[in-house]
Amino acid sequence: MPNSSSFSASTQDGTYPRPQLVRRHWHDLSGEWEFEHDDSNTGIANGWAAGKNSFSKRILVPFPPESTRSGIGDTGFHPVVWYRRTLTPADIAASGWTGGDDRVLIHFGAVDYRASVWAGDRLLGTHEGGQTPFSFDITDQARTGEDFVLVVRAEDDPHDVSQPRGKQDWLEEPHVIWYHRSTGIWQRVWLEAVPATSVRRIAWRSDVPGGTVSLDVELSSRPVDEVSVRVELSYRGKPLGTHQVFSSQPRFTMTSALAHQANGQAYENLLWSPAHPRLLDARVVLMDREGNVLDEIWSYLGLRSVGEAGGHFLLNDRPFYVRSVLEQGFWPDSLYTAPDSQAIQDEIQLIKDLGFNSARLHEKVEDPRFLYWADRLGLLIWGEIGSTFEFSPTAVQRVTREWMSVVERDISHPSIVTWVPVNESWGVQHISHDPAQQHFVQALYHLTKALDPTRSVVSNDGWEHTESDLLTIHDYTTTHDGLKANYANAEAVEGLVEGVGPAGRRLTTLPTGGSGKPVMVSEFGGVTYAPNSPIVTWGYSTVDSPEDFADRVGGLFSALQTSPVLAGFCYTQLTDTMQEANGLTDENRKPKLPVEVIRAIVTNGAKETHDNVVDEGEMILPQWQPGPAASAAVGS
């Protein structure tokens, strides 16, 4: 429970479901709920919404019903599912609600895909979009002081490829690079008591050169009388400044100057980076005209800047070499839902231990707690959304609406440095020659820059870019020499841009091409080594021994690390994921080589420095040799 004198949002334990807007009280509704499949879609007609019908199954929320951890473990086609749970006065009290004018909200982290929620047979509302949060007010039901039934209906048509679905398969059994579905509730459900007038949303922005921090505040309603908001900033318990504004509007922005940042020789001491993930704490207090506290929240932020110049990716205005890994965010027994909060922290730490300074969240909007640990432990993140697989007016509307919600939810996380609205032309398969599809992806780029001009945006990761801040390339060339030749010098890369890329696709749809933009190979590798797998595995190339695995992977990394042109890379992938067994670890996060061997391959001599910027990602030209050298490393 936060305490105004001692709580630090930047060092919270990682269990709070909304880590950048923390209140004193909340109540987790994870646990056993009643559950029912509704394959004939007759539940509404049969009165299930009224909550008077008991369901025949029990499910462990928030795990999806396809997962074994949920207790259901049914991976077949079930387009409609229902949940039922009784909320008691004890549940309401645990949320912190004490009556009066305060409100009680029920929050859903994510329900895939279309959710309808009833409380005490009253429809609270509906929400469409399987990767973003929503909430409803249940105060009227709470005021009765009696038990009432909460019912959730989730509709997720497995055949509807106009839904943003990412790697969730439209076939009944997983194939190639698509996996089991995660239908219905798959992130936390929780209760929260809030004041009648409360802080609904906040968004942080920092101006590193200007030494200022801006906070966008959105209230739950327009205040009847003028209110004030006071922001107290601190770092490791040391005050940095206090700023207060008065407003009668429901939305406003306040900007605070950080006096410490005026010293040009010391300003880096507060900057955030993977080497030094410094986070500032914030206490935000909403008060009435008399100074009475209406609402109080705790948050955190990171001071850092992102940009591109001279073919470099910039972090805090200096070139930063990106060493990234593809993160599918998939678990063998819980699918898209992490087993617990500790598993999320361990995942971030594993990525860093293996030598990476970045992760690309692939075709999935991650749990906010994942981003918290990336913020706290220091890992750059590329944020994506699950793709659709058709181009239609419905798909355009769904992607646009949900993508805007994703950016809004995650805009304050310093770890996120790049937005990726489209991957490999998924959902825009004919973008190379279809003006409508080009306009759509171009619009997503500009929409993202309008919502958030502070980050890099990759319009269509891998190939067939429209306007894009980075030129990213997917290249699964299987040999060291072949991959090295593709990026040996600027002329080689220019040849790819002007001709055909490694995947047989044009790299850009614009006549200006990728001139002057940072170039990254944002997918490569994909080497399968799974000697004991009980299923048929898939990968871009296959090896049969740990020695061969070290040799192949080491050669591919070295091929890119020697390039004088590249600004970074992203290896496919962190973990084996079902039949796609091309991870550096198995599906249970056990590395296939000793951690120190993988780290040596990934970093290839990159050194950490006392500073918090570019030198952390500095590359030393590798001394990799094929065969015996790599084999010897395995036994080290």
C-alpha positions as CSV (number, residue, x, y, z in Angstrom):
1,M,0.0,0.0,0.0
2,P,1.5,3.4,-1.0
3,N,2.5,5.7,1.8
4,S,2.9,9.4,1.0
5,S,6.1,9.7,3.0
6,S,7.9,6.6,1.8
7,F,6.3,5.0,-1.3
8,S,8.4,5.0,-4.5
9,A,6.6,4.1,-7.7
10,S,10.0,3.6,-9.4
11,T,10.9,0.8,-7.0
12,Q,7.4,-0.9,-6.6
13,D,7.4,-4.7,-6.5
14,G,5.9,-5.1,-10.0
15,T,2.5,-6.5,-9.0
16,Y,0.4,-3.4,-9.5
17,P,-1.4,-3.7,-12.8
18,R,-0.9,0.0,-13.8
19,P,2.5,0.9,-12.6
20,Q,2.7,4.6,-13.7
21,L,-0.6,5.6,-12.0
22,V,-0.6,4.0,-8.6
23,R,-3.2,4.6,-5.8
24,R,-3.2,3.4,-2.2
25,H,-5.8,0.6,-2.6
26,W,-6.7,-1.9,-5.2
27,H,-8.1,-5.4,-5.2
28,D,-7.0,-8.2,-7.5
29,L,-9.8,-10.4,-8.9
30,S,-7.4,-13.0,-10.2
31,G,-8.4,-16.5,-9.2
32,E,-11.2,-19.0,-9.8
33,W,-14.2,-17.8,-11.8
34,E,-17.0,-19.8,-13.4
35,F,-16.6,-20.4,-17.1
36,E,-18.6,-21.7,-20.1
37,H,-18.0,-22.1,-23.8
38,D,-20.9,-20.9,-26.0
39,D,-20.2,-22.5,-29.3
40,S,-23.8,-22.1,-30.5
41,N,-23.9,-18.4,-29.4
42,T,-27.1,-18.9,-27.4
43,G,-26.0,-17.6,-24.0
44,I,-27.6,-14.2,-24.4
45,A,-30.9,-15.7,-25.5
46,N,-30.7,-18.2,-22.6
47,G,-30.3,-15.4,-20.0
48,W,-26.7,-15.9,-19.1
49,A,-26.1,-12.2,-18.8
50,A,-28.5,-11.9,-15.9
51,G,-26.0,-14.0,-13.8
52,K,-28.6,-16.4,-12.5
53,N,-27.2,-19.4,-14.3
54,S,-24.2,-21.2,-12.8
55,F,-21.6,-22.3,-15.3
56,S,-20.3,-25.8,-15.5
57,K,-16.5,-25.1,-15.6
58,R,-14.0,-23.3,-13.4
59,I,-11.2,-21.2,-14.9
60,L,-8.2,-19.5,-13.3
61,V,-8.3,-15.9,-14.3
62,P,-6.4,-14.2,-16.0
63,F,-5.1,-17.2,-17.9
64,P,-6.7,-17.8,-21.3
65,P,-8.9,-20.9,-21.6
66,E,-6.6,-22.4,-24.3
67,S,-3.8,-22.6,-21.7
68,T,-3.3,-25.5,-19.3
69,R,-2.6,-23.1,-16.4
70,S,-6.2,-21.8,-16.7
71,G,-7.5,-25.2,-15.8
72,I,-9.4,-25.5,-19.1
73,G,-6.7,-26.2,-21.6
74,D,-9.1,-26.5,-24.6
75,T,-7.3,-25.2,-27.8
76,G,-10.2,-25.8,-30.2
77,F,-12.4,-23.3,-31.9
78,H,-14.6,-21.5,-29.3
79,P,-15.7,-18.1,-30.7
80,V,-17.7,-17.1,-27.6
81,V,-16.9,-17.7,-24.0
82,W,-18.5,-16.5,-20.7
83,Y,-17.2,-15.8,-17.2
84,R,-19.1,-15.4,-14.0
85,R,-17.9,-14.3,-10.5
86,T,-19.8,-13.1,-7.4
87,L,-18.5,-9.8,-5.9
88,T,-19.0,-9.5,-2.2
89,P,-18.9,-6.5,0.2
90,A,-15.5,-7.7,1.2
91,D,-14.3,-7.4,-2.4
92,I,-15.6,-3.9,-2.5
93,A,-14.0,-3.0,0.8
94,A,-10.7,-4.4,-0.4
95,S,-10.7,-1.9,-3.3
96,G,-10.5,0.9,-0.7
97,W,-14.1,2.1,-1.2
98,T,-15.7,3.6,2.0
99,G,-18.9,5.0,0.5
100,G,-19.8,8.7,0.2
101,D,-19.2,10.2,-3.2
102,D,-16.3,7.9,-4.1
103,R,-16.6,5.6,-7.0
104,V,-15.7,1.9,-7.5
105,L,-14.2,0.9,-10.9
106,I,-13.6,-2.5,-12.4
107,H,-10.6,-2.6,-14.7
108,F,-9.8,-5.1,-17.4
109,G,-6.2,-5.2,-18.6
110,A,-7.1,-6.9,-21.9
111,V,-9.9,-9.2,-23.1
112,D,-9.6,-10.7,-26.6
113,Y,-11.5,-9.6,-28.7
114,R,-15.0,-8.1,-28.0
115,A,-16.1,-7.9,-24.4
116,S,-19.5,-7.2,-22.8
117,V,-19.8,-6.9,-19.1
118,W,-22.8,-7.1,-16.8
119,A,-23.1,-6.4,-13.1
120,G,-26.3,-7.5,-11.2
121,D,-28.0,-8.1,-14.6
122,R,-27.2,-4.6,-15.8
123,L,-25.1,-4.1,-18.9
124,L,-22.1,-1.9,-17.8
125,G,-20.8,-1.6,-21.4
126,T,-18.8,-3.2,-24.2
127,H,-15.3,-2.9,-25.5
128,E,-13.7,-3.9,-28.8
129,G,-10.0,-4.6,-29.0
130,G,-8.1,-7.5,-27.5
131,Q,-4.9,-5.8,-26.6
132,T,-5.9,-2.6,-24.7
133,P,-7.5,-1.9,-21.2
134,F,-10.9,-0.7,-20.3
135,S,-13.0,0.0,-17.2
136,F,-16.5,0.4,-15.9
137,D,-18.1,2.0,-12.9
138,I,-19.8,-0.4,-10.5
139,T,-20.6,2.0,-7.7
140,D,-24.4,1.5,-8.0
141,Q,-24.0,-2.2,-7.4
142,A,-21.5,-1.6,-4.5
143,R,-23.9,0.7,-2.7
144,T,-26.4,-2.1,-2.2
145,G,-24.1,-3.6,0.4
146,E,-24.9,-7.1,-0.9
147,D,-23.4,-9.7,-3.1
148,F,-23.8,-9.2,-6.9
149,V,-22.8,-11.2,-9.9
150,L,-20.3,-10.0,-12.5
151,V,-20.7,-11.6,-15.9
152,V,-18.3,-11.2,-18.9
153,R,-18.9,-12.4,-22.4
154,A,-16.0,-12.4,-24.8
155,E,-16.4,-12.9,-28.5
156,D,-13.2,-13.8,-30.5
157,D,-13.9,-15.3,-33.9
158,P,-10.9,-17.3,-34.8
159,H,-11.6,-17.0,-38.5
160,D,-11.9,-13.2,-38.5
161,V,-8.6,-11.9,-39.8
162,S,-9.8,-8.3,-39.8
163,Q,-9.2,-8.4,-36.0
164,P,-5.7,-7.3,-34.9
165,R,-4.7,-10.8,-33.8
166,G,-0.9,-11.1,-34.2
167,K,0.5,-14.6,-33.9
168,Q,-2.8,-16.1,-32.8
169,D,-3.6,-18.8,-35.4
170,W,-6.7,-18.7,-37.6
171,L,-6.3,-22.5,-38.1
172,E,-7.3,-24.9,-35.4
173,E,-3.8,-26.2,-34.9
174,P,-0.7,-24.0,-34.8
175,H,1.4,-23.9,-38.0
176,V,4.7,-22.4,-39.2
177,I,5.0,-19.2,-37.1
178,W,1.5,-18.9,-35.6
179,Y,0.5,-20.2,-32.2
180,H,-2.4,-21.1,-30.0
181,R,-5.0,-18.4,-29.5
182,S,-5.5,-16.5,-26.2
183,T,-9.3,-16.0,-26.1
184,G,-11.1,-13.8,-23.6
185,I,-9.5,-12.5,-20.4
186,W,-5.8,-12.7,-20.6
187,Q,-4.6,-9.7,-18.4
188,R,-5.5,-8.7,-14.9
189,V,-9.0,-7.9,-13.7
190,W,-9.1,-5.6,-10.6
191,L,-11.1,-3.2,-8.5
192,E,-10.1,0.3,-7.6
193,A,-11.8,3.0,-5.5
194,V,-11.4,6.6,-6.8
195,P,-12.7,10.0,-5.6
196,A,-15.7,11.5,-7.4
197,T,-13.3,13.8,-9.2
198,S,-10.1,12.0,-9.8
199,V,-7.1,11.8,-12.1
200,R,-8.1,9.5,-14.9
201,R,-4.9,9.6,-17.0
202,I,-1.5,11.1,-17.0
203,A,1.3,11.3,-19.6
204,W,4.9,12.3,-19.1
205,R,7.1,14.0,-21.7
206,S,10.7,15.2,-21.1
207,D,12.7,17.9,-22.9
208,V,16.3,16.9,-22.2
209,P,18.0,20.0,-23.8
210,G,15.5,22.3,-22.2
211,G,15.7,20.6,-18.8
212,T,11.9,20.4,-18.3
213,V,9.3,17.8,-17.7
214,S,5.7,18.1,-18.9
215,L,2.7,16.3,-17.5
216,D,-0.6,15.9,-19.3
217,V,-3.4,15.5,-16.8
218,E,-6.9,14.2,-17.6
219,L,-9.5,14.3,-14.9
220,S,-12.5,12.0,-14.6
221,S,-14.9,14.9,-15.2
222,R,-14.9,18.7,-15.5
223,P,-14.5,20.1,-12.0
224,V,-17.4,22.1,-10.6
225,D,-15.0,24.6,-9.1
226,E,-11.4,25.4,-9.9
227,V,-8.9,22.7,-8.7
228,S,-5.2,22.5,-8.4
229,V,-2.6,19.8,-9.2
230,R,0.7,19.7,-7.4
231,V,3.5,17.6,-8.7
232,E,6.5,16.7,-6.4
233,L,9.5,15.2,-8.2
234,S,12.3,13.4,-6.6
235,Y,15.2,11.1,-7.3
236,R,16.2,8.4,-4.8
237,G,14.3,10.3,-2.1
238,K,16.0,13.6,-2.9
239,P,13.6,16.4,-3.9
240,L,14.0,17.8,-7.4
241,G,11.2,20.4,-7.4
242,T,7.5,21.0,-6.9
243,H,5.1,22.6,-9.3
244,Q,1.5,23.5,-8.9
245,V,-1.2,24.7,-11.4
246,F,-4.8,25.7,-11.1
247,S,-7.4,24.8,-13.6
248,S,-11.2,24.5,-14.2
249,Q,-10.7,22.3,-17.2
250,P,-10.8,18.5,-17.3
251,R,-7.6,18.3,-19.4
252,F,-4.4,20.4,-19.0
253,T,-0.7,20.3,-19.3
254,M,1.8,21.5,-16.7
255,T,5.6,21.9,-17.3
256,S,8.2,21.8,-14.6
257,A,11.8,23.1,-14.9
258,L,14.5,20.9,-13.3
259,A,17.1,23.3,-11.9
260,H,19.7,20.5,-11.7
261,Q,19.6,20.1,-15.5
262,A,20.8,23.7,-16.1
263,N,24.3,22.5,-15.3
264,G,25.6,21.3,-18.6
265,Q,28.4,19.3,-17.0
266,A,26.1,17.4,-14.7
267,Y,22.8,17.0,-16.6
268,E,23.5,13.4,-17.6
269,N,23.4,12.4,-13.9
270,L,19.6,12.2,-14.2
271,L,19.2,10.7,-17.7
272,W,17.8,7.3,-18.3
273,S,19.5,4.7,-20.4
274,P,20.0,0.9,-20.5
275,A,23.4,1.3,-18.6
276,H,21.9,3.6,-16.0
277,P,18.1,3.3,-15.9
278,R,17.5,6.2,-13.6
279,L,13.9,6.9,-12.8
280,L,12.4,10.0,-11.2
281,D,9.6,9.5,-8.7
282,A,6.5,11.7,-8.8
283,R,3.7,12.3,-6.4
284,V,0.7,14.0,-8.0
285,V,-2.0,15.6,-5.7
286,L,-5.3,16.9,-6.9
287,M,-6.8,19.5,-4.5
288,D,-9.9,21.7,-4.3
289,R,-9.8,25.5,-3.9
290,E,-9.3,25.2,-0.1
291,G,-6.4,22.9,-0.5
292,N,-8.2,19.7,0.6
293,V,-6.9,16.6,-1.1
294,L,-9.3,15.1,-3.6
295,D,-7.0,12.5,-5.1
296,E,-3.4,11.4,-4.7
297,I,-1.4,9.2,-7.0
298,W,2.2,8.0,-7.4
299,S,4.1,7.7,-10.7
300,Y,7.5,7.7,-12.2
301,L,9.3,8.9,-15.4
302,G,12.6,8.7,-17.2
303,L,14.5,11.6,-18.7
304,R,15.8,10.6,-22.1
305,S,15.6,11.6,-25.8
306,V,15.4,9.6,-29.0
307,G,16.3,10.6,-32.5
308,E,18.1,9.8,-35.7
309,A,21.0,11.6,-37.5
310,G,23.8,10.8,-39.9
311,G,22.7,7.2,-40.2
312,H,22.7,6.7,-36.4
313,F,20.0,5.9,-33.9
314,L,20.4,8.5,-31.1
315,L,19.7,8.0,-27.4
316,N,20.1,11.2,-25.4
317,D,21.5,12.9,-28.5
318,R,24.4,10.4,-29.0
319,P,24.8,7.5,-31.4
320,F,23.6,4.2,-29.8
321,Y,24.1,0.8,-31.3
322,V,21.0,-1.3,-30.8
323,R,21.5,-5.0,-29.8
324,S,18.0,-6.3,-29.8
325,V,16.2,-9.6,-29.6
326,L,12.7,-10.6,-30.8
327,E,10.4,-11.3,-27.9
328,Q,7.3,-13.3,-28.7
329,G,5.9,-13.0,-25.1
330,F,4.6,-16.6,-25.2
331,W,4.7,-19.2,-22.4
332,P,4.2,-22.9,-22.8
333,D,1.6,-23.4,-20.1
334,S,0.0,-19.9,-20.0
335,L,0.4,-18.6,-23.6
336,Y,0.2,-14.8,-23.9
337,T,-0.2,-14.4,-20.1
338,A,3.0,-14.5,-18.1
339,P,2.9,-17.1,-15.3
340,D,3.3,-14.5,-12.6
341,S,4.9,-11.1,-11.8
342,Q,8.3,-12.7,-11.0
343,A,8.4,-14.3,-14.5
344,I,8.1,-10.9,-16.1
345,Q,11.0,-9.5,-14.1
346,D,13.1,-12.6,-14.8
347,E,12.4,-12.3,-18.6
348,I,13.8,-8.7,-18.7
349,Q,16.8,-9.8,-16.6
350,L,17.4,-12.8,-18.9
351,I,17.4,-10.5,-22.0
352,K,20.0,-8.2,-20.4
353,D,22.1,-11.1,-19.0
354,L,22.3,-12.5,-22.6
355,G,23.9,-9.2,-23.7
356,F,21.0,-7.4,-25.4
357,N,20.2,-3.8,-24.7
358,S,16.8,-3.8,-26.5
359,A,13.8,-6.1,-27.2
360,R,11.3,-6.0,-30.0
361,L,7.9,-6.9,-28.7
362,H,6.7,-8.9,-31.6
363,E,3.0,-8.9,-32.7
364,K,1.8,-8.4,-29.2
365,V,1.0,-5.5,-26.8
366,E,2.7,-6.5,-23.6
367,D,1.4,-6.3,-20.0
368,P,2.3,-2.9,-18.5
369,R,4.3,-4.7,-15.8
370,F,6.7,-5.9,-18.6
371,L,7.3,-2.2,-19.5
372,Y,7.8,-1.3,-15.8
373,W,10.6,-3.8,-15.5
374,A,12.1,-2.6,-18.8
375,D,12.0,0.9,-17.4
376,R,13.5,-0.1,-14.1
377,L,16.2,-2.6,-15.3
378,G,17.1,-0.7,-18.4
379,L,16.0,-2.2,-21.7
380,L,15.0,-0.4,-24.9
381,I,11.6,-1.5,-26.2
382,W,10.1,-1.5,-29.7
383,G,6.3,-1.4,-29.2
384,E,4.1,-3.2,-31.7
385,I,0.5,-4.3,-32.2
386,G,-0.8,-7.6,-33.3
387,S,-1.5,-7.5,-37.0
388,T,-4.6,-8.1,-39.0
389,F,-4.3,-10.3,-42.1
390,E,-6.7,-8.6,-44.5
391,F,-7.0,-5.1,-46.0
392,S,-10.6,-3.9,-45.7
393,P,-12.5,-0.9,-44.3
394,T,-13.2,-2.9,-41.1
395,A,-9.5,-3.9,-40.6
396,V,-8.4,-0.3,-41.2
397,Q,-10.8,1.0,-38.6
398,R,-9.9,-1.7,-36.1
399,V,-6.1,-1.3,-36.4
400,T,-6.3,2.5,-36.2
401,R,-8.6,2.6,-33.2
402,E,-6.6,0.0,-31.2
403,W,-3.2,1.4,-32.2
404,M,-4.2,4.8,-30.9
405,S,-5.1,3.2,-27.6
406,V,-1.8,1.4,-27.4
407,V,0.2,4.5,-27.9
408,E,-1.9,6.3,-25.4
409,R,-1.5,3.6,-22.8
410,D,2.3,3.3,-23.1
411,I,3.4,6.8,-24.1
412,S,5.1,7.6,-20.7
413,H,7.4,4.6,-20.5
414,P,11.0,5.7,-21.1
415,S,12.0,2.2,-22.3
416,I,9.8,2.5,-25.4
417,V,11.9,4.2,-28.0
418,T,10.3,3.0,-31.3
419,W,6.8,2.4,-32.5
420,V,6.0,-0.3,-35.1
421,P,2.4,-0.2,-36.3
422,V,2.9,-2.8,-39.2
423,N,5.1,-5.8,-39.6
424,E,6.2,-7.4,-43.0
425,S,3.2,-6.0,-44.8
426,W,0.8,-8.2,-42.8
427,G,-2.7,-6.8,-43.4
428,V,-1.4,-4.8,-46.4
429,Q,-0.1,-7.6,-48.5
430,H,-0.2,-5.6,-51.8
431,I,1.3,-2.4,-50.5
432,S,4.1,-2.5,-53.1
433,H,1.6,-1.6,-55.8
434,D,-1.7,-0.7,-54.1
435,P,-2.0,3.1,-53.5
436,A,-4.8,2.6,-50.9
437,Q,-2.6,0.3,-48.8
438,Q,0.4,2.7,-49.1
439,H,-1.8,5.6,-48.0
440,F,-3.0,3.6,-45.0
441,V,0.5,2.7,-43.7
442,Q,1.6,6.2,-44.5
443,A,-1.3,7.5,-42.4
444,L,-0.4,5.2,-39.5
445,Y,3.1,6.6,-39.6
446,H,1.9,10.2,-39.5
447,L,-0.9,9.4,-36.9
448,T,1.7,7.9,-34.6
449,K,4.0,11.0,-35.0
450,A,1.0,13.2,-34.3
451,L,0.3,11.3,-31.1
452,D,3.9,11.0,-30.1
453,P,6.5,13.0,-32.0
454,T,9.2,12.1,-29.5
455,R,10.0,8.5,-30.7
456,S,11.1,6.8,-33.9
457,V,8.4,5.2,-36.0
458,V,9.0,2.2,-38.3
459,S,6.1,2.2,-40.8
460,N,6.3,-1.4,-42.0
461,D,9.1,-3.4,-40.4
462,G,11.1,-5.6,-42.6
463,W,10.4,-4.3,-46.1
464,E,8.1,-2.1,-48.3
465,H,8.5,0.9,-46.0
466,T,6.5,4.1,-46.6
467,E,7.7,7.1,-44.7
468,S,9.8,5.7,-41.9
469,D,12.4,7.0,-39.4
470,L,14.5,3.8,-39.6
471,L,15.1,1.6,-42.6
472,T,14.7,-1.9,-41.1
473,I,15.4,-5.1,-43.0
474,H,14.5,-8.7,-42.4
475,D,17.3,-10.9,-43.6
476,Y,17.5,-14.7,-42.9
477,T,20.5,-15.4,-45.0
478,T,21.9,-18.5,-43.4
479,T,25.7,-18.1,-43.9
480,H,28.2,-15.7,-42.3
481,D,29.7,-14.7,-45.7
482,G,26.4,-14.2,-47.4
483,L,25.0,-12.1,-44.6
484,K,28.2,-10.1,-44.3
485,A,28.3,-9.3,-48.0
486,N,24.8,-7.7,-47.8
487,Y,26.0,-5.0,-45.4
488,A,29.7,-4.8,-46.1
489,N,29.5,-1.1,-47.0
490,A,27.1,1.7,-48.0
491,E,27.2,0.6,-51.6
492,A,26.0,-2.9,-50.7
493,V,23.1,-1.5,-48.7
494,E,22.2,1.0,-51.5
495,G,22.1,-1.9,-53.9
496,L,19.5,-3.6,-51.7
497,V,17.4,-0.4,-51.4
498,E,17.5,0.3,-55.1
499,G,16.9,-3.3,-56.1
500,V,15.3,-6.1,-54.2
501,G,15.8,-6.9,-50.5
502,P,17.0,-10.2,-49.0
503,A,13.4,-11.5,-48.8
504,G,12.7,-10.8,-52.4
505,R,10.7,-7.7,-51.5
506,R,11.3,-4.0,-52.3
507,L,12.6,-2.3,-49.1
508,T,10.7,0.9,-49.7
509,T,7.7,2.1,-51.7
510,L,8.9,5.7,-51.9
511,P,11.2,7.1,-54.5
512,T,13.3,8.8,-51.8
513,G,14.2,5.3,-50.5
514,G,16.1,5.0,-47.3
515,S,18.7,7.7,-48.0
516,G,20.4,9.0,-44.8
517,K,18.2,6.9,-42.4
518,P,19.7,4.6,-39.8
519,V,19.7,1.0,-41.2
520,M,19.0,-1.9,-38.9
521,V,18.6,-5.6,-39.6
522,S,15.5,-6.0,-37.4
523,E,15.2,-9.8,-38.0
524,F,18.0,-12.3,-38.7
525,G,19.1,-15.6,-37.4
526,G,16.1,-18.0,-36.7
527,V,18.5,-20.9,-36.2
528,T,16.7,-24.0,-34.9
529,Y,18.3,-26.3,-32.4
530,A,15.8,-28.5,-30.6
531,P,17.2,-32.0,-30.2
532,N,14.7,-33.3,-27.7
533,S,11.5,-31.6,-29.1
534,P,8.5,-33.9,-29.0
535,I,6.9,-32.0,-31.9
536,V,8.0,-31.2,-35.5
537,T,9.9,-27.9,-35.3
538,W,10.3,-25.1,-37.7
539,G,13.1,-22.5,-38.3
540,Y,15.0,-20.7,-41.0
541,S,17.9,-23.1,-40.7
542,T,18.7,-26.1,-38.5
543,V,21.7,-27.4,-36.6
544,D,22.2,-30.7,-34.7
545,S,24.6,-29.9,-31.9
546,P,25.5,-27.2,-29.4
547,E,28.8,-26.7,-31.2
548,D,27.1,-26.2,-34.5
549,F,24.6,-23.9,-32.8
550,A,27.3,-21.7,-31.4
551,D,29.2,-21.7,-34.7
552,R,26.1,-20.8,-36.8
553,V,24.8,-18.1,-34.4
554,G,28.2,-16.6,-33.7
555,G,28.9,-16.4,-37.4
556,L,25.6,-14.6,-38.1
557,F,26.1,-12.1,-35.3
558,S,29.7,-11.4,-36.4
559,A,28.5,-10.8,-40.0
560,L,26.4,-7.9,-38.9
561,Q,28.7,-6.6,-36.2
562,T,31.5,-6.0,-38.7
563,S,29.3,-3.8,-40.9
564,P,30.3,-0.1,-40.9
565,V,26.8,0.8,-42.0
566,L,24.3,-0.8,-39.6
567,A,22.9,1.1,-36.6
568,G,21.8,-2.1,-34.9
569,F,20.2,-5.5,-35.2
570,C,17.5,-7.7,-33.8
571,Y,18.0,-11.5,-33.5
572,T,15.2,-14.0,-34.0
573,Q,14.4,-15.0,-31.3
574,L,14.7,-15.1,-27.5
575,T,12.8,-18.3,-26.8
576,D,11.5,-21.4,-28.6
577,T,7.8,-20.8,-29.1
578,M,5.8,-23.9,-29.8
579,Q,6.9,-25.3,-33.1
580,E,9.0,-22.2,-33.9
581,A,12.1,-23.6,-32.1
582,N,14.6,-21.0,-33.1
583,G,15.2,-19.4,-29.7
584,L,18.4,-18.8,-27.9
585,T,16.6,-20.5,-25.0
586,D,14.0,-23.3,-24.9
587,E,10.4,-22.5,-24.2
588,N,11.1,-22.7,-20.4
589,R,13.8,-20.0,-20.7
590,K,16.7,-22.4,-20.3
591,P,19.6,-21.1,-22.5
592,K,20.8,-23.5,-25.2
593,L,24.4,-22.4,-24.5
594,P,26.0,-21.1,-21.4
595,V,24.8,-17.5,-20.7
596,E,28.4,-16.2,-20.8
597,V,28.8,-17.8,-24.3
598,I,25.7,-16.2,-25.7
599,R,26.6,-12.9,-24.1
600,A,30.0,-12.9,-25.7
601,I,28.5,-13.6,-29.1
602,V,25.8,-10.9,-28.7
603,T,28.1,-8.2,-27.3
604,N,31.3,-9.2,-29.1
605,G,33.4,-7.0,-26.8
606,A,30.9,-4.1,-26.3
607,K,31.9,-2.3,-23.1
608,E,29.9,-0.7,-20.3
609,T,31.3,2.7,-19.3
610,H,30.8,5.2,-16.5
611,D,28.5,7.2,-18.8
612,N,24.9,6.6,-19.5
613,V,24.7,7.0,-23.2
614,V,26.3,5.8,-26.4
615,D,29.5,4.1,-25.1
616,E,27.3,1.5,-23.5
617,G,26.4,0.2,-26.9
618,E,29.8,0.7,-28.5
619,M,31.0,-2.1,-30.7
620,I,34.5,-3.6,-30.9
621,L,35.2,-5.3,-34.2
622,P,34.9,-9.0,-33.5
623,Q,37.5,-11.7,-33.8
624,W,35.1,-14.5,-34.6
625,Q,36.4,-17.4,-36.6
626,P,34.3,-20.4,-37.8
627,G,34.5,-23.9,-36.5
628,P,37.0,-24.6,-33.7
629,A,36.9,-21.2,-32.1
630,A,33.2,-21.3,-31.6
631,S,33.3,-25.0,-30.5
632,A,35.9,-24.1,-27.8
633,A,33.6,-21.4,-26.5
634,V,30.9,-23.9,-25.8
635,G,33.1,-25.7,-23.3
636,S,34.3,-22.5,-21.6
